Every structure is written in C-alpha cells, then in structure tokens.
Amino acid sequence: MGEPAGASRVAILARDLTWADESGGVLPFSYAARTLHASLLSAPDLSDVESVVIDLKSDDPEVFFEQLREFRPTLVAASTYIWSLHVFCRLAERVRRWDPSVRFILGGPAARPAVFALAPYRPYARFIDGLVIGEGEEAIREATRRHRAADWPRGVPGLLAQSPLGWRPAPLVSKPELDDYPSPYQLGVVPQDSIGFLETFRGCPISCAFCQWGDEAGTRVHSAEYLASHLRGMKDAGVETIYLLDAGFNLSSRAFRSLRAAEREAQVLKDIKVLGHLYPTYVKDEHLEFFNEIGQVEINVGLQSLDPDVLKRLGRPFDIPRFERLLGEIGGHSEVTLEIILGLPGDNAESFRRTLDRAMELTSLVRVFYCLALPDALLDRAEEFNVVFDPDTFMVASCDGWSEPVLTREWERVRELARTMGRPNFGPNWLDFRTGVSAGARERRSEPPAVPELLGGASAWLRAEALAANPRWELGEIRRHPGRVILEFSQGLVLEVAAVDPGAERRSFMQVGGLAFSYQGQLPDERVRDVRAFLERFAPVVAGRSIDEL
C-alpha cells in the first residue's frame, strides 16, 4: 500500500533536564532534540515536511498532548532519558488512543529493549512503534520519509520495531560522516540563550561498566571547518557558557586538534566559559596550553574511585599516582571538580570513604553521584555484578560489596556531611559541595590508606571522652593516617586532629598542647560555638597524648 496523501508532520519531543537542586540549576533546552530538528531541516527532499520541537519542563503527559493535538503530527519522535521515560510512556498511550495512525518512536539512551522489559515500562511497549538504537540524525530522516507506508520500519536504520514476537532486529546502521549533518547553531534554529552546547566527536574509547557512552572508540570527529562554523553560530546565539558534550577534552586527539584549529579561525572561546570533562591519564601540555587560551575553563574529572581493584573490574584504566601529580598543574589553569560514585560494584563503605576523604583534600569542589543501573551499562550487566535496583529511579539498591542497609546509610551520611560544607547542592541522585581546598593544594603523602575503626578497640577511651565532652555527639568512625586522625561525629560533623605545623597552608580552628584541631566544611555560627565549647573540654584530654596514640 502506498503512502497516504497530505504532508507529513513531525513532532520532536524532549523533557528538559532540570537539576532539581537547591541552586535552581537548569539547562535551557534539549540539544539532542534540536540536533534532530536540524537534520530534518537540512534534508533537501524533506523541505515540504512540517516539523516542530516540543521541549518542556513537565512530567505531565497532558501538557505535551495538548501541544501535539494542536499540531496534529503524523510522526512523534521523543528524545528519551531515564528522567523522561515515565512521561513519554504515558504520552505514547495517550496518543495511540487519540489517533492510532500517528507513529510514535523513542530514541536516546533510555530507548532500549532492556528498559521495556522492566515492570514499570513493559505495559507501554505496545503503544510504541519503534526504538532508535544509536544515532538519530539519519534515523529521523528515514522515519520521516517512510512512516506513512505499510511496512515502514524495515527501512529505518537503527530502528527496533514492535512485532508479536518482541522487538524486531533493526536494519544495519552505517556510521555516516558527522559533518554531513549541519548543527542547529549553524542553521540558527536554537533559542537565544547564554548557555550553549558543543560536540567535537562521537563515542568514547573507554568502555566503563557503569557508563553508557557506548562502545564507539571516538574515531569519528568533526572537522575544523565544521566546528568553526558551529562556534560562530553560538556567538550569534548569544552563548556565554558552553557545555562540551564530548566524553572528555582529551579522549580524541584528532577532535582536539580540530577544535584548536577552529578556535584559531573563529576566535570565540577566548571570551567564553567552557565546562567539560578531562581524563587525567592522557593530559598533555597542549591541553593545558589550550585552557590558557579560553576565557574561563571548568574541568570535571571523573575520579569515581581510588580503589585500583574496583577500577580494574569496571574497565576503567586510571593511573592514580600520575593523576595526583597532574592535578595541581590542571588546577593552575582551571577550576577542577572531582566526581566520585557511591555504590559502585566491588567497592565498599570503607574504600568509598577513603576516596571521598582524598577527593576533599585534593580540590575545591567535590561531586558525589549515587550509582545508577543505566541502559547499556550496569542495567545490562546486573547479573554479573549482582545489581538490584529501583526500576523507577534506576538507583542501585545493592550490588557486590554493598548491602542495601549499608548503601542507604552511607548515602545519608554523605548527605549529612555535605550539609556542613560550603555551598552544597542536592539532587535526587547526586550532590556537590565546596571544600575550601585549591586543586592539588595538598601534596600526596607517602602513607598507607586510612584504617577505619568503627567500634570499641584501642579508641574506646576516645569515644568515652567525646561523650563526656558532649553527650549529644556520638563519635562514629575514626580514620587514622600518619600524623593525623579523622573523627566523624553524628549529625555530619567531621573533625581532623593533626600535629601543629607552623607552615601549614590553612589555619586550624584550635591548637592545644601541640595538636591542631580543625572541622571540615562551613558551619553556621551557632554550630561553630558548639564545636568550640566541645573542644574546650575534649582537646585538653586528647592533647595529653601524641597523635600516634589517638
């Protein structure tokens, strides 16, 4: 049967990511949706197709449906992430009941058969015509060309179609040249906004078990000419801050060379703030030189864990000693945020706390992510790592190394700690805070990992003295390093006791009998007074012993 008469009408949907934190952070629009729109607009044979981007910050399917009903699409394509799964599943059902002739497809990292095998999403699979696996630029063009024909899914690259036997295999996908698809900034079809987006290559050469970047090695890159045109388009759109969408500044040497050449021609980044990820193992002088040429750079470093065995098992090669040597140099060129993950398979509470302690010593901003069982990552390897997770939030409940009670308790402990620190932000599965330490400020000590002591033992007297100084404060974990001891109290208070060092970079809160006492984070005045009153009782008793006797 041939295609019906009348122009095709394509609606591209996105549910904007709101960070859902106390800072009120939000991304201005979905760049993925705008990229699909640009692909349609730039296809010469699709010039008669009417298309629209419906890009909303709502979890109510009726809000989306009202705009769809007004536009009356023949094809709906939704850019789907774990935060938009529920709304688009319910919307697909609503659209099917309204007009069964409308085709409804999902693309994006959450559009996977493994997701629709989960109980919350399984009932909605029958309302969805297909899942686009992989890149969407060519898929959206072919779906637009074919969706009104009888057996239209067979010709759409990367589209898994519904059938009585489940998801039918997709046609083979050839990897096109990235430059073949103009960017939305080149076409001028993005909203005017101070925040913009830049991509220089696809994929990632590192396949970490917890990450869903994909298995493409990052060999396809944009040319310098393409990127220069994109940069000029961002300038015309009023962009002042750029999010680099690549897996890392330095994970494709060809893409990095293209970006530097593009900037030499366009001269845009010198006046702009750029935020992106860096993989420290591969840092070279050329990367640091480039950071000096940009107006302002904020670097995120995915540390994840400092346990070599955990990193090895999860497929993340990382030279930890080299990273710590380089961090100070990187911090001299940009602000550095260290990112770690709570709940990684194979990790445990003690190892995680060592990682968190060290991260807080190394840089001014620490971000902690709660481990998620993402599609193409831990969701697909759940059995291998004994992962149990919440299918609504994808948050890991338990896995190798973590029981559910321990993981829940540790997440709450980290949240309590963050509340005592500088400028904390809290999301549903992440948090960050400022430490007051410059990146790389504390040189690596030649010391073994801290040894935690949780109950009794040699420190029973220390707990008794702490309880006598303030019965409301319970001394929990004690972690010993050569020359210093970390004391964690209830309600998130963390104290450090160390030998007095006249040359120390930061001043201690109180010094008594050759020992320096400091607290971590920023505390309200009332809390500081409580700490002072506690130490006036506790410190003289502790100072009667050497640091090694604590």
Secondary structure in CASP SS format (residue, H / E / C, confidence):
PFRMAT SS
TARGET T0000
AUTHOR 0000-0000-0000
METHOD secondary structure of the structure
MODEL  1
M C 1.00
G C 1.00
E C 1.00
P C 1.00
A C 1.00
G C 1.00
A C 1.00
S C 1.00
R E 1.00
V E 1.00
A E 1.00
I E 1.00
L E 1.00
A E 1.00
R E 1.00
D C 1.00
L C 1.00
T E 1.00
W C 1.00
A C 1.00
D C 1.00
E C 1.00
S C 1.00
G C 1.00
G C 1.00
V E 1.00
L C 1.00
P C 1.00
F C 1.00
S C 1.00
Y H 1.00
A H 1.00
A H 1.00
R H 1.00
T H 1.00
L H 1.00
H H 1.00
A H 1.00
S H 1.00
L H 1.00
L H 1.00
S C 1.00
A C 1.00
P H 1.00
D H 1.00
L H 1.00
S C 1.00
D C 1.00
V C 1.00
E E 1.00
S E 1.00
V E 1.00
V E 1.00
I E 1.00
D E 1.00
L E 1.00
K C 1.00
S C 1.00
D C 1.00
D C 1.00
P H 1.00
E H 1.00
V H 1.00
F H 1.00
F H 1.00
E H 1.00
Q H 1.00
L H 1.00
R H 1.00
E H 1.00
F H 1.00
R C 1.00
P C 1.00
T C 1.00
L E 1.00
V E 1.00
A E 1.00
A E 1.00
S E 1.00
T C 1.00
Y C 1.00
I C 1.00
W C 1.00
S C 1.00
L H 1.00
H H 1.00
V H 1.00
F H 1.00
C H 1.00
R H 1.00
L H 1.00
A H 1.00
E H 1.00
R H 1.00
V H 1.00
R H 1.00
R H 1.00
W H 1.00
D C 1.00
P C 1.00
S C 1.00
V C 1.00
R E 1.00
F E 1.00
I E 1.00
L E 1.00
G E 1.00
G C 1.00
P C 1.00
A C 1.00
A C 1.00
R C 1.00
P H 1.00
A H 1.00
V H 1.00
F H 1.00
A C 1.00
L C 1.00
A C 1.00
P C 1.00
Y C 1.00
R H 1.00
P H 1.00
Y H 1.00
A H 1.00
R H 1.00
F H 1.00
I C 1.00
D C 1.00
G E 1.00
L E 1.00
V E 1.00
I C 1.00
G C 1.00
E C 1.00
G C 1.00
E H 1.00
E H 1.00
A H 1.00
I H 1.00
R H 1.00
E H 1.00
A H 1.00
T H 1.00
R H 1.00
R H 1.00
H C 1.00
R C 1.00
A C 1.00
A C 1.00
D C 1.00
W H 1.00
P H 1.00
R H 1.00
G H 1.00
V C 1.00
P C 1.00
G C 1.00
L E 1.00
L E 1.00
A E 1.00
Q E 1.00
S E 1.00
P C 1.00
L C 1.00
G E 1.00
W E 1.00
R E 1.00
P C 1.00
A C 1.00
P C 1.00
L C 1.00
V C 1.00
S C 1.00
K C 1.00
P C 1.00
E C 1.00
L H 1.00
D H 1.00
D H 1.00
Y C 1.00
P C 1.00
S C 1.00
P H 1.00
Y H 1.00
Q H 1.00
L H 1.00
G C 1.00
V C 1.00
V C 1.00
P C 1.00
Q C 1.00
D C 1.00
S C 1.00
I E 1.00
G E 1.00
F E 1.00
L E 1.00
E C 1.00
T C 1.00
F E 1.00
R C 1.00
G C 1.00
C C 1.00
P C 1.00
I C 1.00
S C 1.00
C C 1.00
A C 1.00
F C 1.00
C C 1.00
Q C 1.00
W C 1.00
G C 1.00
D C 1.00
E C 1.00
A C 1.00
G C 1.00
T C 1.00
R C 1.00
V E 1.00
H C 1.00
S C 1.00
A H 1.00
E H 1.00
Y H 1.00
L H 1.00
A H 1.00
S H 1.00
H H 1.00
L H 1.00
R H 1.00
G H 1.00
M H 1.00
K H 1.00
D H 1.00
A C 1.00
G C 1.00
V C 1.00
E C 1.00
T E 1.00
I E 1.00
Y E 1.00
L E 1.00
L C 1.00
D C 1.00
A C 1.00
G C 1.00
F C 1.00
N C 1.00
L C 1.00
S C 1.00
S H 1.00
R H 1.00
A H 1.00
F H 1.00
R H 1.00
S H 1.00
L H 1.00
R H 1.00
A H 1.00
A H 1.00
E H 1.00
R H 1.00
E H 1.00
A H 1.00
Q C 1.00
V C 1.00
L H 1.00
K H 1.00
D H 1.00
I C 1.00
K E 1.00
V E 1.00
L E 1.00
G E 1.00
H E 1.00
L C 1.00
Y C 1.00
P H 1.00
T H 1.00
Y H 1.00
V C 1.00
K C 1.00
D H 1.00
E H 1.00
H H 1.00
L H 1.00
E H 1.00
F H 1.00
F H 1.00
N H 1.00
E H 1.00
I C 1.00
G C 1.00
Q E 1.00
V E 1.00
E E 1.00
I E 1.00
N E 1.00
V E 1.00
G E 1.00
L E 1.00
Q E 1.00
S C 1.00
L C 1.00
D C 1.00
P H 1.00
D H 1.00
V H 1.00
L H 1.00
K H 1.00
R H 1.00
L C 1.00
G C 1.00
R C 1.00
P C 1.00
F C 1.00
D C 1.00
I H 1.00
P H 1.00
R H 1.00
F H 1.00
E H 1.00
R H 1.00
L H 1.00
L H 1.00
G H 1.00
E H 1.00
I H 1.00
G H 1.00
G C 1.00
H C 1.00
S C 1.00
E E 1.00
V E 1.00
T E 1.00
L E 1.00
E E 1.00
I E 1.00
I E 1.00
L E 1.00
G C 1.00
L C 1.00
P C 1.00
G C 1.00
D C 1.00
N C 1.00
A H 1.00
E H 1.00
S H 1.00
F H 1.00
R H 1.00
R H 1.00
T H 1.00
L H 1.00
D H 1.00
R H 1.00
A H 1.00
M H 1.00
E H 1.00
L H 1.00
T C 1.00
S C 1.00
L E 1.00
V E 1.00
R E 1.00
V E 1.00
F E 1.00
Y E 1.00
C C 1.00
L E 1.00
A C 1.00
L C 1.00
P C 1.00
D C 1.00
A C 1.00
L C 1.00
L C 1.00
D C 1.00
R C 1.00
A C 1.00
E C 1.00
E C 1.00
F C 1.00
N C 1.00
V C 1.00
V E 1.00
F E 1.00
D C 1.00
P C 1.00
D C 1.00
T C 1.00
F C 1.00
M E 1.00
V E 1.00
A E 1.00
S E 1.00
C E 1.00
D C 1.00
G C 1.00
W E 1.00
S C 1.00
E H 1.00
P H 1.00
V H 1.00
L H 1.00
T H 1.00
R H 1.00
E H 1.00
W H 1.00
E H 1.00
R H 1.00
V H 1.00
R H 1.00
E H 1.00
L H 1.00
A H 1.00
R H 1.00
T C 1.00
M C 1.00
G E 1.00
R E 1.00
P E 1.00
N E 1.00
F E 1.00
G C 1.00
P C 1.00
N C 1.00
W E 1.00
L E 1.00
D E 1.00
F E 1.00
R E 1.00
T C 1.00
G C 1.00
V C 1.00
S C 1.00
A C 1.00
G C 1.00
A C 1.00
R C 1.00
E C 1.00
R C 1.00
R C 1.00
S C 1.00
E C 1.00
P C 1.00
P C 1.00
A C 1.00
V E 1.00
P E 1.00
E E 1.00
L C 1.00
L C 1.00
G C 1.00
G H 1.00
A H 1.00
S H 1.00
A H 1.00
W H 1.00
L H 1.00
R H 1.00
A H 1.00
E H 1.00
A H 1.00
L H 1.00
A H 1.00
A H 1.00
N C 1.00
P C 1.00
R C 1.00
W C 1.00
E C 1.00
L E 1.00
G E 1.00
E E 1.00
I E 1.00
R E 1.00
R E 1.00
H E 1.00
P C 1.00
G C 1.00
R E 1.00
V E 1.00
I E 1.00
L E 1.00
E E 1.00
F E 1.00
S H 1.00
Q H 1.00
G H 1.00
L C 1.00
V E 1.00
L E 1.00
E E 1.00
V E 1.00
A E 1.00
A E 1.00
V C 1.00
D C 1.00
P C 1.00
G C 1.00
A C 1.00
E C 1.00
R C 1.00
R C 1.00
S C 1.00
F C 1.00
M E 1.00
Q E 1.00
V E 1.00
G C 1.00
G C 1.00
L E 1.00
A E 1.00
F E 1.00
S E 1.00
Y E 1.00
Q C 1.00
G C 1.00
Q C 1.00
L C 1.00
P C 1.00
D H 1.00
E H 1.00
R H 1.00
V H 1.00
R H 1.00
D H 1.00
V H 1.00
R H 1.00
A H 1.00
F H 1.00
L H 1.00
E H 1.00
R H 1.00
F H 1.00
A H 1.00
P H 1.00
V H 1.00
V H 1.00
A C 1.00
G C 1.00
R C 1.00
S C 1.00
I H 1.00
D H 1.00
E H 1.00
L C 1.00
END
